[in-house]
Amino acid sequence: MLVVRFHHGLGNQLFQYSAGRALSVRSGLPLFFDRSSYAWGDRSFDLHQLNVKGRTLPFLIGRLLNGTPREPTRKRLLHRIPPILARQIIDREQGFEDHLQSVSRVRPTYLSGFWQSQRYFAELRPALLNELKPIAPLSDGARQLINEIGQSDAIAIHIRRGDLLNPIYNATVGTLTAAYYRDALSRLLSRVPHAKAYIFSDDVEWAAANVPKDCPVTIVSGTMTRTAVEDLTVMSRCNHFIIANSTFSWWGAWLSDRPGKSVIAPSRFFRIPQPWEKDMVPDTWERLDADLEAK
């Protein structure tokens, strides 16, 4: 069996699922989800809203396999158990590594990490485009937007602030300046002058005040969609993309199969460059110099 440990938000969950799903297909091993990290904290497991393939591991087995209990007095003991129960494959966050090519057929294989490169699952793209679709019917507002987007040159603009304004995250990740969005939009409008822009954001007030009105603009999040999954679904139907330093908008762009799409990504995702960033942005996407707001 193959077990994937899920943690953090929807964008990260999509990377974790896709890497595990691709390895499951290559190896022929059944895929299981370890969702135990969501027993506490402010994040939720959102993949269950999509047409994903896999089964949920019982909570207690997940806790034994990942060996990260909350109680410090038990930590040293339980950290010795996971390597005995399963073969651990950990993302060292140095960029793409080919150690996901082998699995154990004697013990379960346990994947832990972020796996933020399409090179782990690019060959499975046709299947993922079908699996990473919502199960539940979309809201009327989301369906209306999709119909409208299909009739225009639509630019999706994703602005992530929210949790990145927290001093802890702001010190390491940071938020992109308004200049990045202004320059990216100007670049796209020079190619598609009659485009319409659709804004997806967790800070719609900042977005409304800082995105230039050089073309018709519609704010999507919190107005015409109900959930993050709906935001992602609507975003993926656009023609062109201005993404944030965010895995969420990365997936909105990657899931688009519109012909001739353009994707603009920031030149940096963190205040301090990380080794894995070199493999995160596909070669066909554009990188635009971007500054981060002051701490």
N, C-alpha and C positions, 0 to 999 in steps of 0.2 A: 504494500500500500504506500501511497504518497500523501504526505500531510503538509499543508501550507499554513504557516502561522500568519494570521491577519492582524494588522494593527494600523492605527492612524485613520485618516479620512478616506473618502471615496476614491480620490485619485490614486492614493497609494494602494488601496485594496485592488484596484484594477490592474496595476503592475504586478502585484503579488499573485493574483488569480491567473493572469495571462502567462506568466513564467511557469507557474505550476501546471496549468492546463496544457501548455506546449510539451512540457516534460512528461506529463501523463500520456499524451498521445504518442510520443516517441517511444516510451517504455512499455506501453500497454498496461500500466498499473492504474488501479482506481484512485481517484482524487478525493481527499478528505479535507475539510475546513476546520482549522483550530480557531475558534472565535472566542476563546477564553479571556483574551486581553480586554474584551469589551464588558467584562463583568463590573468594572468600575471606570471612572473617568467620564469625560464629556463627549466622547466620540461614540458613534453607533456603527454597527455593521449594516451597510446599505446594499451589499451585493445581492441579498435575497430578493431585491426588487427587480433584478435582471434575470435573463434566461440562462443562468450559469449552470455548468455541469459539475456536480460534485455533491458529497454528503457531509453533513456536519458531524464532527467528532464529539463524543460526550465530553462535557465540561471537565470532569476530573481527569480524564485521560489527557486532555489538552494541557492541563496544568502540570501534569507529570512530565510530559514531553518537552514543554518549553522551559521548565525549571526556573521560572521567575516569580516565586511567591512573594507576597507583600510582607510577610513576617520575617524580619532580619534574622531571628534566631534559627529559623529553619532553612535559610537560604543556602548556607554552605552544604548542608546535607542533600537537599533536593537538586542542587546543581550537579551532583555526581550521578544522578539517576538518568537524565536524558540520553547521554551517550551509550548507556547500557541498553535502553529500550529501543532506540532508533539511531540510524546513521544521520548525523547532523550535517547539513550543508548550509553554511552561513555566508551571506553576502558581505564581503569585506569592504564594500563601498569604494572600490578603486576603479570602477568602470566595468565594462563587460568582461567576464571571465568565462571560459568554456567548461568550468567544473560542473555545470548543470547537465552535462551530457550523460553522466553515469548515475545509476541508481542501484540500490541494494534489493535483491530479491529474497534475502534471508531475514533481514529486519526491515521495519518501516523506514522510509526515507523522510526526513523532516526538514523542510525549507524554512529558513528564518532570515528575513531581510527585506530590502526594498525592491531590488531587481529593476532599477530604473533605466532600462535600455530596451528598445524594440528588438534588438538582436537576439534577445532571449525567446522571442515569440513571433518574429516577422513572418515565418513560414506558415503560421496559423491564422494570418490576417483574415482570409475569407470566412472562416468559422467564427472568429471573434466578432466580426462585424454583425453576425447574426445572434451570437450569444449575449453580447453586451447591449441588448435592447430591453426596455421595460416589459414586465409581464402584464401589469395592470393597464387598463385603457388610460390614455392621456386625458388631461382636463380639456375642457372646451377652449380655454385660453391658449394652451399649448398647441392644440390642433390648428387653431386659427393662425398662430404664428408660423407654423410649419407650412401651411398653404401660402401664406404671404411671402415667406422666404423663398419658396420654390419659384416664384414669379419675378425675382429680382436678383441683382448682384448684391448679395448680402454679406456684410462684414461682421463677424462676431468679435466683440471686444470684451475680454475678461479682465476685471480689476479685482484683485484680492488684497484686502486690507484686514478687516476683522481681527482674527487671532494674531496676525502679524504685527498689530499695534501693541500687543502684550510686550512689556520690556524684555522678557526672556527671549521670545522669538525675534523681536525687533533687533536685538543685539547680534544675532547670528544670521538671520535671513533678511529682514528689511522689506520695505514697500517701495515700489517703483514710483518715480516722479511723474508728474503730469506731462513733462517734456517727452518722455518715452512714448506715451500714448499719442501725443500731438504729432510727433515725427513719424510714427508708424502709420497713423491714419493718413497723413499727407502723402506718404509713399504709396499707399494702396490707391488713394483717390487719383493719383497721377496716371494710374493704369485703368481704373474703372471709375471714371468721373461721375457716373450716374448711380453709384452704389448707395445702399442704405445701411446704416450701422445699427446693430443690436447689442445692447450692453447687458452683460451678466456680471453681477457684483454682490458682495456682502456689505457694501457701503455705497448704496445708491445715491445718497446725498453728495458724497465726494465726487462720484462719477458724473452726476448731473452738472456739478459746478466746474469740473475740470476737463471733461472731454469736449473738444471744440465742435461747434455746430456747423461744420463745413459740408455736411450732408444731412439728410433726414435721419434722426436718431430716435430709437425706441428703447426704453429701459424695460428689460424683460423680468429680471429677478424681483420677486415679491409683488409683482403686478399682474402678470399673465401666466405664471407658473406656480406650482404648489410645493415642489420638492427639488432637491439637488439633482435627482435623477431626471426630472423633467427639464431642468436647466441644461443638463448635459445633452439630453436628447435633442432639444431644440437647437442648441449650439452646433451640434454635429451636422445639422442640415444646411449650414451656411456655406458660402463659396470660399470665403477668405477669412483669415484669423489673425488677430493680434492677441497673443497669449501673455499671461502674467508669469512671474516666477512661481509657478503653481502646477502641480501634477494634474489638477482638475482640468484646467484649460488645455494642458498638453493632450489629454484624452479627447476633449471636445474637437480638437483639430485632427488628431490621428484617426478618429472614427469617421471623419467625413470622407465620403467617396465621390464627392463632386469633381468632375473633370476640370483640370486647369486651376485647381485651388492654389492659393498662396498662403503661406504661414509665416508670420513674423514673430520671432521669439527674442527675449532680451539677451544681451550678451553675457549677463550674469544672473545667477539664481540666488547667490548667497553673498553676504558682505565679504567673506573670506572664500575664495574659489575652492571648490571641492573636486577631488579627482574624478568622480563619476560623471561630472557635468559634460565631459568631452564626448560621452557616448549617449547622452540623454536626448539631444536634439538631432533628429534625422538630417542627413546631408542635404536633402532637398528643401529644407526650411531655411529661411533667412535669419541671420542674427543681426540685431540692431543694437548699437552702443546704447547702454542704459545706465543711468545713475540711480542710486537709492536715496530715499529721503534721509535726512539727518536723524540720528537716534533721538 
